[in-house]
């Protein structure tokens, strides 16, 4: 199978994927996730798309739109199954079949603060002091486990409503699967011991429980309590028949972030694995170049900066090594969170396994990313040589303008670093002049504002691209001259040319870059990687500004006269519009009916009618 041109750069990246279970995410040219899949072997599965071994009908369309692919490594296929479902729910990719419902998987909840704790099935894990086990992706797995617990320990299974209204024990008591604490005296210490045994079964730690049951059976036999001995024997049989090696991860419902590093000389990859409600939910990766400090200093800086913005702060943070300045970092993070946050360096158990998983993801990202950086370096060098730039550009930004018949004129800027979108540096601009469409003046305003801010904050890009022709470039250069910024600015435009193909005139478009508004543009080879890089940045700017423009225009179009009236909030406004359909219909309404529809006092309804039927905006106050 011959690869499409845009897939050739991805083949090397896919060849470096690990042969581990996990989830892969395919993205289009705008960075949007278009497909999420799981795999027993990430490398083999994603390779199969390129080799033609997957003949599903949507694959052809998927490959035409795919521009990037990422992976998240998991411990098992089971974890990959759960993570795939969570990511499909989160991103809603267009090429995934979403016939599954939106319910969360079931977990088992045990609240030891209750008078008589029981095993409850829940879909939402909360930080309420109870202990949770799961989640379970297959119902038969959960039902089998619950049946084992009920046959080994006689815990109550009824709801509180049934429990506190019982007059006599139920059938569960008759078949010896419940001790009957609803109506019979039960020793609380013994019941607490049964809860402990149930937790041992749920976590797969049954060795101590087997020894305990064997001791009880032996004692009952010696004391001639043969019925009790037979009961213990049956429970032992159930445990011994439990599938060998069954491991179920326990979770207390806490949220965790797990940091891991992978390093080779001065290159470092950092992976932050997020665990929410007891299961892996997401993964973020970062890279650092020319690092001359120790791993400890890298990690200290990374943790401090990671929680310095608006990111969610979990209950617990897992670290691979001890940090000398951990107390200072912990204090700063807790001040931002407004609560206690635990920092742990785990040595064993579930937390250590999470740490190992994060380390594996960091290594895989390192291998994939620095190969990608090598390609970007070559493309950046070629771009600098072709355009005669001052330096090889690493941070490239692009400006675009959007308007609709002269109204709602907006501008936007996207930022790429080493060929990767840096969305924290994306910017939106509302143009000051809204009287008539003037792309040239709008470009000049946006460029001036960006360069002034960049000079103040020392955040100027290496290269600024203007989506337009020589006219737009001329105004951008005026803004550069006015601000005194020393950066390269070019303009990217598509020019259509006609060529003869079998005696027919065929229009073709070719990317051209203007470095000087009074000179001839530089033409790019349509299939070169440099062209694809510039196109990807320009297309992202276009997508971003169009989205911003639509949002701005929608807010204006859907603004209602009700928005100006004090006392009418979003909910009340929504109820009124649902009932009457329009402001015009409201003007003819009876005050009492209006008050009833909006669930508000009669004086407010009368005020609304006065405002809607009056031309004086002061009435709204």
Helices and strands as residue ranges (DSSP letters): H 5-15, E 22-27, E 33-39, H 42-51, H 58-65, E 68-73, H 77-91, E 106-110, E 120-122, E 131-136, H 139-152, H 160-163, H 171-174, H 188-202, H 207-222, H 226-240, E 250-251, E 256-264, E 267-276, E 279-288, H 295-306, E 316-318, H 326-337, E 342-344, H 349-387, E 395-404, E 407-417, E 420-421, G 423-425, E 427-430, H 439-457, E 463-467, H 470-483, E 488-501, E 504-514, E 522-523, H 529-557, G 561-564, H 570-580, H 583-587, H 591-598, H 602-612, G 617-620
